[in-house]
Amino acid sequence: MAEPGPLRVLVIVSQRSSLISKARSSPQDLITLASHLLKKNGISRGSSDRSVAVDSRLVAVQQWRTRVFIVFDIAHTEYNVKLGHLPEHNQLPVVVTHFSKKKTAYTANPWVSRRVNHDVAMLHNANGFDAVPPFVEDHSSGVPPSYNRPRDISMLQVTYI
């Protein structure tokens, strides 16, 4: 049986979740929890949780007052930090895990997939030439983040997908 291809996981942690403080302080720790939830819902990658954790890369974290969004890739061995800011290099299938009062996991619809992949490219671009994942944006104080050395300022404009 062939190994499945790379997968991008969007983890949404609501303020209603007991995991909100962990998501803010140690987002890397949610990779294993999200992997368990994916497996429980029949959306799994890898043969074990250990292989998923080893084969995963934290890509981005956005912190808001009421939510934390975490993106990690599984089995994305061809990720290139020199090209990761380009939208055409961010075309991975996306699944979502949502931690609130309830825990859910599902395959993202096409709009969400495009949005997540676009946002990862934008964050990579905004953080400059020497930037490597994970990219962290903190909106929780109400002050928008600033980008001192973006790669391409034309990519910083808001694009509605």
C-alpha positions as CSV (number, residue, x, y, z in Angstrom):
1,M,0.0,0.0,0.0
2,A,1.4,3.4,-1.0
3,E,2.0,6.0,1.7
4,P,-0.5,8.9,1.5
5,G,0.8,12.2,0.3
6,P,1.3,15.3,2.3
7,L,-1.5,16.8,4.3
8,R,-2.0,20.2,5.9
9,V,-4.0,20.3,9.2
10,L,-5.8,23.3,10.5
11,V,-6.3,23.1,14.3
12,I,-8.9,25.5,15.6
13,V,-9.0,25.9,19.4
14,S,-11.9,27.9,20.8
15,Q,-11.8,29.7,24.1
16,R,-14.5,27.2,25.2
17,S,-11.9,24.5,25.0
18,S,-9.8,23.4,28.0
19,L,-6.9,23.4,25.6
20,I,-6.9,27.1,24.9
21,S,-4.0,27.9,27.3
22,K,-1.9,25.0,25.9
23,A,-2.6,26.2,22.3
24,R,-1.3,29.7,23.3
25,S,1.8,28.5,25.2
26,S,2.7,25.2,23.5
27,P,1.0,24.9,20.1
28,Q,3.4,22.1,19.1
29,D,1.8,19.9,21.8
30,L,-1.6,20.0,20.0
31,I,-0.1,18.0,17.0
32,T,-0.5,14.7,18.8
33,L,-4.0,15.6,20.1
34,A,-5.1,16.6,16.6
35,S,-3.6,13.5,15.1
36,H,-5.6,11.3,17.6
37,L,-8.7,13.1,16.6
38,L,-8.0,12.6,12.9
39,K,-7.5,8.9,13.5
40,K,-10.6,8.6,15.6
41,N,-12.6,10.2,12.8
42,G,-11.1,8.0,10.1
43,I,-8.9,10.8,8.6
44,S,-5.5,9.4,9.5
45,R,-2.0,9.7,8.1
46,G,0.8,7.3,9.0
47,S,0.7,4.0,10.8
48,S,1.1,5.4,14.4
49,D,0.8,8.5,16.4
50,R,4.6,8.5,16.8
51,S,5.1,8.5,13.1
52,V,2.7,11.4,12.6
53,A,4.4,13.4,15.4
54,V,7.9,12.7,13.8
55,D,6.6,13.3,10.3
56,S,4.9,16.6,11.2
57,R,6.0,20.2,11.0
58,L,4.4,23.1,12.8
59,V,3.9,25.8,10.1
60,A,1.9,28.6,11.5
61,V,0.1,29.9,14.6
62,Q,-2.4,32.8,14.8
63,Q,-3.6,33.9,18.2
64,W,-6.8,35.8,18.5
65,R,-8.7,36.8,21.7
66,T,-11.3,34.0,21.3
67,R,-9.4,31.4,19.2
68,V,-6.1,30.0,18.2
69,F,-5.4,28.7,14.7
70,I,-2.6,26.3,14.3
71,V,-1.4,24.8,11.0
72,F,0.9,21.8,10.7
73,D,1.9,19.7,7.8
74,I,2.2,15.9,7.8
75,A,4.6,14.1,5.4
76,H,5.4,17.3,3.5
77,T,9.0,16.4,2.9
78,E,9.3,18.7,-0.2
79,Y,8.6,21.9,1.7
80,N,11.1,24.4,0.5
81,V,11.7,27.5,2.7
82,K,13.0,29.4,-0.3
83,L,9.7,28.9,-2.3
84,G,7.2,28.5,0.5
85,H,5.9,32.0,0.1
86,L,4.6,31.3,-3.4
87,P,0.9,30.3,-3.6
88,E,1.7,27.6,-6.1
89,H,3.9,25.9,-3.6
90,N,1.1,25.8,-1.1
91,Q,-1.5,23.5,-2.7
92,L,-1.9,20.8,-0.1
93,P,-5.1,19.0,0.8
94,V,-6.4,20.4,4.1
95,V,-8.3,18.8,7.0
96,V,-9.7,20.5,10.1
97,T,-9.7,19.6,13.7
98,H,-11.8,21.8,16.0
99,F,-11.4,21.8,19.7
100,S,-14.3,23.6,21.5
101,K,-16.8,22.1,24.0
102,K,-16.9,19.3,21.5
103,K,-14.1,17.9,19.4
104,T,-14.5,17.4,15.6
105,A,-12.4,16.5,12.6
106,Y,-13.3,16.7,8.9
107,T,-12.0,17.3,5.5
108,A,-12.0,21.0,4.6
109,N,-14.1,22.2,1.8
110,P,-12.4,23.8,-1.2
111,W,-12.8,27.4,0.0
112,V,-11.3,26.6,3.4
113,S,-8.4,24.7,1.8
114,R,-7.6,27.6,-0.5
115,R,-7.8,30.0,2.4
116,V,-5.5,28.0,4.7
117,N,-2.9,27.5,1.9
118,H,-3.1,31.1,0.9
119,D,-2.6,32.3,4.5
120,V,0.4,30.0,5.0
121,A,2.0,31.5,1.8
122,M,1.1,35.0,3.0
123,L,2.6,34.4,6.5
124,H,5.8,33.0,4.9
125,N,6.1,36.0,2.6
126,A,5.4,38.5,5.3
127,N,8.1,37.2,7.6
128,G,10.9,37.8,5.2
129,F,13.7,36.0,3.4
130,D,15.3,34.4,6.4
131,A,12.0,33.2,7.9
132,V,11.4,29.5,8.6
133,P,8.3,27.9,10.1
134,P,6.6,28.2,12.4
135,F,5.3,31.6,11.7
136,V,3.5,33.2,14.6
137,E,1.0,36.1,14.5
138,D,-0.5,37.4,17.7
139,H,-3.7,39.4,17.3
140,S,-4.9,38.8,20.9
141,S,-3.9,42.3,22.1
142,G,-6.0,44.0,19.4
143,V,-2.9,45.4,17.7
144,P,-2.3,44.2,14.2
145,P,1.1,42.5,13.6
146,S,3.7,44.5,11.7
147,Y,6.1,43.0,9.1
148,N,9.5,44.7,8.9
149,R,11.1,42.8,6.0
150,P,8.5,41.1,3.8
151,R,9.6,39.4,0.7
152,D,7.0,40.9,-1.7
153,I,4.9,43.7,-0.4
154,S,2.3,43.2,-3.1
155,M,1.4,39.9,-1.5
156,L,0.5,41.7,1.8
157,Q,-2.7,43.1,0.4
158,V,-5.8,41.3,1.5
159,T,-7.0,38.8,-1.1
160,Y,-10.6,37.6,-0.9
161,I,-10.6,34.0,-2.1
